[in-house]
Amino acid sequence: PDLTGYEKYGLGNVKYNISRIHVTAVEFPSASISLLPGSGIKLVIGNASLTINMNWNIRTWMFKDSGRGAVHISKVFVTAIFSTPLGNAGPTSISLTSCRTPSGDIDIKLNGKT
């Protein structure tokens, strides 16, 4: 979905719209899943990256601008632990017990016109 909103800066508001958001690349060069004692699952993803392309426009009381943009997020590491309760007679359920996701680099490129 599109992202639309406004932020207050100094003497006025900046209205923005980010549209046509497309994920163009996802890489998981290092990923593993392991079973943990006590009925758990550990997921580890290392050095992942994501590239997103989009259209953007901003408007203030003084000017407006629009164009295309790309965001590249790299050096993302995810560690998630899922637990599965034992002894349930009903359907199997999985709950997220822990999740840690530090990210490294974010590169934003905006091309536009005034």
Backbone as CSV, one residue per row, in Angstrom:
resi,resn,N_x,N_y,N_z,CA_x,CA_y,CA_z,C_x,C_y,C_z
1,PRO,0.823,-1.206,0.000,0.000,0.000,0.000,0.861,1.261,0.000
2,ASP,0.271,2.352,-0.472,0.957,3.637,-0.483,1.127,4.158,0.944
3,LEU,2.168,4.972,1.138,2.399,5.643,2.415,2.156,7.126,2.206
4,THR,1.227,7.697,2.948,0.887,9.104,2.806,0.804,9.723,4.200
5,GLY,1.258,10.975,4.310,1.167,11.641,5.593,1.805,13.007,5.549
6,TYR,2.020,13.573,6.739,2.701,14.854,6.820,3.496,14.932,8.109
7,GLU,4.533,15.734,8.081,5.381,15.978,9.239,5.504,17.479,9.422
8,LYS,5.594,17.923,10.663,5.779,19.343,10.958,7.276,19.635,11.073
9,TYR,7.732,20.596,10.301,9.124,21.031,10.345,9.151,22.547,10.389
10,GLY,9.689,23.095,11.456,9.880,24.540,11.549,8.621,25.337,11.311
11,LEU,8.573,26.037,10.187,7.479,26.958,9.885,6.311,26.331,9.132
12,GLY,6.378,25.055,8.814,5.274,24.494,8.038,5.260,22.977,8.041
13,ASN,4.303,22.449,7.306,4.138,21.011,7.180,4.747,20.523,5.869
14,VAL,5.262,19.326,5.899,5.732,18.655,4.698,4.790,17.489,4.460
15,LYS,4.065,17.537,3.344,3.175,16.435,2.976,3.955,15.505,2.056
16,TYR,3.796,14.204,2.261,4.530,13.249,1.438,3.620,12.112,0.998
17,ASN,4.014,11.493,-0.109,3.327,10.317,-0.611,4.378,9.407,-1.240
18,ILE,4.401,8.155,-0.812,5.279,7.145,-1.398,4.364,6.094,-2.000
19,SER,4.487,5.893,-3.301,3.559,4.998,-3.996,4.313,4.024,-4.892
20,ARG,3.581,3.074,-5.431,4.128,2.049,-6.327,5.363,1.393,-5.736
21,ILE,5.228,0.966,-4.498,6.330,0.338,-3.771,6.476,-1.103,-4.268
22,HIS,7.671,-1.435,-4.748,7.941,-2.779,-5.269,9.230,-3.318,-4.662
23,VAL,9.163,-4.506,-4.099,10.368,-5.193,-3.646,10.984,-5.835,-4.879
24,THR,12.202,-5.419,-5.222,12.830,-5.910,-6.457,13.906,-6.952,-6.209
25,ALA,14.400,-7.060,-4.972,15.411,-8.077,-4.670,15.401,-8.397,-3.185
26,VAL,15.537,-9.684,-2.885,15.683,-10.162,-1.508,16.756,-11.242,-1.539
27,GLU,17.735,-11.139,-0.648,18.804,-12.142,-0.603,18.999,-12.639,0.826
28,PHE,19.079,-13.956,0.967,19.384,-14.612,2.233,20.618,-15.486,2.026
29,PRO,21.815,-14.908,1.999,23.003,-15.707,1.703,23.339,-16.723,2.793
30,SER,22.861,-16.488,4.001,23.152,-17.405,5.093,21.889,-17.563,5.936
31,ALA,21.300,-18.757,5.912,20.094,-19.007,6.696,20.143,-20.430,7.240
32,SER,19.668,-20.584,8.477,19.624,-21.927,9.059,18.433,-22.051,9.998
33,ILE,17.943,-23.277,10.112,16.865,-23.608,11.040,17.361,-24.794,11.863
34,SER,17.185,-24.696,13.178,17.602,-25.804,14.033,16.536,-26.063,15.090
35,LEU,16.478,-27.315,15.529,15.558,-27.697,16.593,16.223,-27.444,17.933
36,LEU,15.466,-26.924,18.886,15.969,-26.653,20.230,15.377,-27.652,21.205
37,PRO,16.141,-28.065,22.209,15.579,-28.975,23.220,14.356,-28.326,23.877
38,GLY,13.344,-29.093,24.121,12.135,-28.563,24.734,11.128,-28.096,23.701
39,SER,11.237,-28.589,22.467,10.224,-28.331,21.445,10.235,-26.898,20.923
40,GLY,11.365,-26.406,20.548,11.459,-25.083,19.942,12.194,-25.128,18.613
41,ILE,12.089,-24.066,17.881,12.753,-23.936,16.586,13.485,-22.600,16.577
42,LYS,14.738,-22.621,16.130,15.527,-21.401,16.036,15.829,-21.123,14.565
43,LEU,15.496,-19.916,14.135,15.753,-19.472,12.769,16.820,-18.384,12.832
44,VAL,17.883,-18.556,12.058,18.955,-17.558,11.998,19.190,-17.194,10.536
45,ILE,19.099,-15.898,10.235,19.374,-15.386,8.890,20.505,-14.383,9.031
46,GLY,21.562,-14.567,8.257,22.712,-13.683,8.353,22.983,-12.944,7.063
47,ASN,23.334,-11.688,7.192,23.763,-10.846,6.076,22.722,-10.761,4.958
48,ALA,21.457,-10.651,5.325,20.388,-10.539,4.332,20.338,-9.123,3.763
49,SER,19.706,-8.991,2.599,19.538,-7.662,1.998,18.199,-7.583,1.285
50,LEU,17.758,-6.342,1.072,16.453,-6.068,0.475,16.557,-4.790,-0.347
51,THR,15.994,-4.792,-1.543,15.949,-3.595,-2.383,14.502,-3.288,-2.733
52,ILE,14.120,-2.013,-2.558,12.759,-1.556,-2.812,12.814,-0.360,-3.756
53,ASN,11.991,-0.369,-4.813,11.840,0.790,-5.702,10.471,1.416,-5.460
54,MET,10.373,2.742,-5.710,9.125,3.444,-5.416,9.053,4.764,-6.151
55,ASN,7.856,5.342,-6.189,7.646,6.733,-6.595,7.468,7.542,-5.319
56,TRP,7.865,8.806,-5.341,7.697,9.653,-4.169,7.330,11.064,-4.605
57,ASN,6.643,11.783,-3.731,6.442,13.216,-3.935,6.261,13.879,-2.579
58,ILE,6.747,15.112,-2.507,6.590,15.923,-1.304,6.060,17.288,-1.699
59,ARG,5.397,17.923,-0.746,4.830,19.247,-0.999,4.899,20.059,0.291
60,THR,5.401,21.277,0.166,5.398,22.226,1.281,4.732,23.496,0.785
61,TRP,4.632,24.491,1.647,4.039,25.759,1.224,4.952,26.484,0.246
62,MET,6.254,26.110,0.197,7.203,26.789,-0.690,7.462,26.061,-1.999
63,PHE,7.464,24.740,-1.999,7.810,24.002,-3.216,7.182,22.615,-3.193
64,LYS,7.258,21.961,-4.349,6.864,20.560,-4.448,7.878,19.850,-5.332
65,ASP,8.041,18.567,-5.100,8.997,17.783,-5.873,8.504,16.346,-5.918
66,SER,8.931,15.620,-6.936,8.540,14.218,-7.070,9.584,13.488,-7.886
67,GLY,9.522,12.171,-7.867,10.458,11.379,-8.656,10.393,9.916,-8.294
68,ARG,11.462,9.209,-8.621,11.600,7.783,-8.328,12.665,7.618,-7.259
69,GLY,12.600,6.529,-6.536,13.592,6.277,-5.503,13.863,4.804,-5.340
70,ALA,14.989,4.510,-4.716,15.369,3.135,-4.405,15.953,3.108,-2.999
71,VAL,15.600,2.087,-2.255,16.131,1.879,-0.911,16.772,0.496,-0.899
72,HIS,18.034,0.450,-0.473,18.739,-0.830,-0.340,19.144,-0.995,1.122
73,ILE,18.636,-2.042,1.750,18.951,-2.346,3.139,19.826,-3.593,3.135
74,SER,20.996,-3.505,3.781,21.913,-4.647,3.770,22.445,-4.907,5.166
75,LYS,23.143,-6.005,5.288,23.721,-6.444,6.559,22.637,-6.611,7.632
76,VAL,21.536,-7.253,7.235,20.427,-7.511,8.161,20.626,-8.915,8.757
77,PHE,20.506,-8.988,10.076,20.648,-10.256,10.777,19.377,-10.499,11.586
78,VAL,18.804,-11.693,11.441,17.558,-12.038,12.143,17.805,-13.311,12.943
79,THR,17.448,-13.260,14.216,17.434,-14.457,15.046,16.051,-14.537,15.675
80,ALA,15.331,-15.604,15.376,13.976,-15.780,15.907,13.866,-17.162,16.533
81,ILE,13.201,-17.215,17.675,12.959,-18.489,18.344,11.447,-18.692,18.444
82,PHE,10.990,-19.821,17.934,9.581,-20.176,17.953,9.405,-21.345,18.917
83,SER,8.307,-21.329,19.669,8.032,-22.450,20.561,6.733,-23.126,20.143
84,THR,6.690,-24.431,20.349,5.495,-25.220,20.047,5.091,-25.922,21.332
85,PRO,3.955,-25.546,21.907,3.531,-26.156,23.174,3.322,-27.663,23.026
86,LEU,3.759,-28.403,24.034,3.585,-29.861,24.031,2.308,-30.244,24.765
87,GLY,1.740,-31.377,24.388,0.618,-31.933,25.123,-0.736,-31.335,24.784
88,ASN,-0.823,-30.507,23.776,-2.125,-29.958,23.386,-2.863,-30.969,22.534
89,ALA,-4.120,-31.194,22.855,-4.926,-32.116,22.062,-5.479,-31.438,20.811
90,GLY,-5.491,-30.112,20.809,-6.047,-29.368,19.675,-5.029,-29.200,18.561
91,PRO,-5.303,-28.273,17.660,-4.386,-28.046,16.545,-3.027,-27.531,17.034
92,THR,-1.992,-27.853,16.291,-0.645,-27.415,16.633,-0.542,-25.902,16.486
93,SER,0.108,-25.280,17.464,0.301,-23.831,17.383,1.778,-23.518,17.547
94,ILE,2.182,-22.431,16.958,3.559,-21.960,17.052,3.509,-20.508,17.500
95,SER,4.306,-20.173,18.506,4.351,-18.778,18.951,5.788,-18.273,18.877
96,LEU,5.930,-17.003,18.555,7.238,-16.362,18.487,7.649,-16.009,19.911
97,THR,8.720,-16.623,20.379,9.192,-16.421,21.741,10.183,-15.262,21.810
98,SER,11.032,-15.144,20.807,12.070,-14.118,20.807,12.409,-13.758,19.369
99,CYS,12.700,-12.483,19.141,13.111,-12.053,17.808,14.065,-10.870,17.956
100,ARG,15.185,-10.928,17.259,16.166,-9.846,17.279,16.576,-9.589,15.839
101,THR,16.496,-8.319,15.404,16.785,-7.984,14.017,17.593,-6.691,13.911
102,PRO,18.885,-6.727,14.146,19.687,-5.529,13.881,19.954,-5.403,12.391
103,SER,20.023,-4.174,11.887,20.358,-3.981,10.481,21.599,-3.104,10.384
104,GLY,22.318,-3.259,9.313,23.573,-2.553,9.144,23.443,-1.279,8.346
105,ASP,23.376,-1.399,7.035,23.434,-0.240,6.147,22.105,-0.005,5.438
106,ILE,21.755,1.275,5.306,20.590,1.678,4.519,21.056,2.727,3.527
107,ASP,20.855,2.460,2.241,21.248,3.371,1.173,19.975,3.843,0.469
108,ILE,19.718,5.156,0.468,18.520,5.726,-0.148,18.947,6.618,-1.296
109,LYS,18.386,6.372,-2.474,18.664,7.206,-3.645,17.354,7.759,-4.160
110,LEU,17.277,9.085,-4.254,16.085,9.758,-4.774,16.456,10.510,-6.038
111,ASN,15.716,10.266,-7.093,15.871,11.008,-8.341,14.593,11.825,-8.519
112,GLY,14.745,13.088,-8.802,13.538,13.902,-8.912,13.721,15.121,-9.780
113,LYS,12.658,15.903,-9.831,12.661,17.152,-10.578,11.985,18.199,-9.717
114,THR,12.293,19.462,-9.942,11.695,20.530,-9.162,10.621,21.219,-9.973
